[in-house]
Amino acid sequence: MVNYKLTYFEVRGLAEPTRQVFHLAGVEFEDVRLPQGDKKWEDLKTKVPFGQLPVLSVDGFEIPQSAAILRYVSRKFGFAGKTPEEEAWADAIVDQFKDFVASFRQVIIAVRENKPAEEIERIKKEISDPAKESYFKILNGILAKSKSGFLVGDSVTFADLVVADNLVTLEKNGAFNRSEQPKLTALLEKVHNLPKLRNYIASRPDTQF
Ligand SMILES: N[C@@H](CCC(=O)N[C@@H](CS)C(=O)NCC(=O)O)C(=O)O
């Protein structure tokens, strides 16, 4: 049996879609969640391939970078799309998600740097709000044409997991309102009600990110 160990911090963040692929596939893995500020991290940081987490160890072979890890497990367990074209669409949606997240990073940095509230509001209005509008429009357009209710093809892919988990984060941080987004809400609920995910979602640690 292959030994999988996924190491990350005590949040959903960049590791959550990969955790969900393991649950969907019914494949056992060690889900290591280091508490923020854990002293172990100082030492581990010098040892992991790119000095950051998440890292997936596969029988001791370490893979860094969350997107590479997620694609690797999704391909291996059948959640990457059923054809090269579906795989390309799953990748495209995740790339679009990354563009959107980049717009939010500026708000997070401004908050961290204790920038005045007006400055944070300005960044939101000029960068994050239009980016969210465009991202939601793209996703709604895809879902309007989807027969399955999933973003790609007729079954769940890692693109659905990435988008759904980000909707959770947006909702927890006041940037996603279910009553305003029926299609995205249906996607989120569809993913969370997948029989192999339902129990995990209900029992996982509740975190802001
Ligand atoms: N592009 C990388 C980013 C990884 C990253 O930023 N990891 C953060 C946690 S979300 C980290 O390891 N922070 C601790 C540090 O840099 O010391 C990925 O997607 O895996």
The ligand as an ORCA input file, in Angstrom:
! r2SCAN-3c Opt
* xyz 0 1
  N       2.572     28.582     -4.482
  C       2.683     27.811     -3.262
  C       2.484     28.757     -2.089
  C       2.782     28.054     -0.793
  C       2.614     28.974      0.400
  O       2.506     30.215      0.288
  N       2.600     28.362      1.583
  C       2.482     29.106      2.809
  C       1.204     28.686      3.551
  S      -0.252     29.033      2.634
  C       3.660     28.766      3.711
  O       4.271     27.712      3.613
  N       3.970     29.695      4.629
  C       5.008     29.516      5.602
  C       6.328     30.048      5.152
  O       6.461     30.538      4.023
  O       7.240     29.995      5.974
  C       1.653     26.685     -3.256
  O       0.619     26.856     -3.928
  O       1.888     25.650     -2.636
*
